[in-house]
Amino acid sequence: NPIYKWNGSSWEAATGDSMLLAVEPLGTPWALVSTGLMYRKHADSRVGWALVPGDIKMTHLAIGPSGHVWASGADDTGGGNHSTYQWDGQKWVKTNAQTVRVAVEPNGRPWFVTAQGTVWRGEPQPVPMQLFGRVTPPPPPPPAPAATADDDICWKITSTRGAGTVP
């Protein structure tokens, strides 16, 4: 997937490709490529993209407005989940979270989604962090009762468009 940059009036091709792109608060983009490696656009345009240090393959990337960078690894920790890492400015630090997706609040607090569909919230603190909450969706409402043979008629409430009346 080629990367494009908006120049103020149109899109122009940039170097590199990405399967996921996230941008730091000051505008530096990070790219996760199909091989699972992470790249960061170098401040010197002559350098282009620089490989983010660490021999860890990733599947997901999120950067919060506060600059906190989180990523899900490509390893399998069981049940379809992956290890989760936080960038400390120099290296990836493995946390105790096991996820498939991550998002970051403006204050740096991470939110994680597991392969089982549960959502966990962490704390924006030095790792290792402690997961403390779990949110699961409410159960679906029971189905509406079906009409029975004893019912004279099954009637759905109707409304008109002002073009007559319902008989």
ABEGO torsion letter per residue (X at the ends): XBBBBBAGABBBBBBEBBABBBBBAAGBBBBBBAAGBBBBBBABAAAEBBBBBEBBBBABBBBBAAGBBBBBBABBAEGGBBBBBBBAGABBBBBABBBABBBBBAAGBBBBBBAAGBBBBBBBBBOBBBBABBBBBBBBBBBBBBBBAABABBBBBBBBAGAEBBX
